[in-house]
Amino acid sequence: MLKRVEIGIWYMLFASLLFAGMGVFAKLLSQKLPSLEVVFFRNIFGVIFVGFSLFIKPMKHKGGKPLLLLFRGLMGFLALLFFFYDIAHIPLGEAMTYSKTSPIFTALFAFLFLKEALGKRGWIALFIGFIGIIFITDPFYTPFDKYDLLGILSGIGAALAYTSVKELKKYYDTRAIVLSFMGVGTIGPIILMAISEYINIKELDFMFSQFVMPNGYMWIYIFFMGLFATLAQIYMTKAYGASKAGIVGTISYSNIIFSIILGVIFLGDSFPEFIKILGIILIIISGILVARR
């Protein structure tokens, strides 16, 4: 019989593979659908799943922080929007690496806003992480562009969302917190798509786009994207319940490796250049130091 630590590691490895698989289907969909619409379908699947669970077991919480709950939903939605836009335009492994910078920013925001001690090792981890972010943008050979900016913002947005969760868990059922993210991530795209015909700013194409009706095989991609994302969340939760957060958080960086491999095999992505590989390694080291702490 496997020990709980080993079970937690296997759960997280499976969750990381599922997250990478979700990214593959999101990129395939982005070839025909705008990223904003892909975000909508990613979240509507989760809303249905969580909504169904409420019929089985109603939520019980004291509440009292509606604005913070809305903030968590908005930051999570924006982070996912930026992440999916990057998935559509840069290699999957790079987009996933940007999203995995969130623990670095979470540690910083927890220090700034929640007054959590960081310590010497924490500051070293942040320094290594920020050097890694610089390298992943490849400053020596390519100019800093919109995809780099949105990638960094996806990590910051996710970090702000995670930081708010630390406080929200004192007041709300976990499903309410998840639903705030998926609810905003469903309603937000509908509003933005509805007003997009009145806004024609090329630089904001990641936020404004008109609805395109999926057809044929695209519905299959939508189904598997939603299924993989939901199962990934479930197994990630199981992993954190079965083992220590530091161990599981370390294993979660396998997500980047899986994304690079699946991107090369199924999407025709090029293997990252040396400078970006170095940036990925530094970001992983930084995240592991934060997670272990």
Order of alpha helices (4+ residues) and beta strands (2+ residues): alpha-alpha-alpha-alpha-alpha-alpha-alpha-alpha-alpha-alpha-alpha-alpha
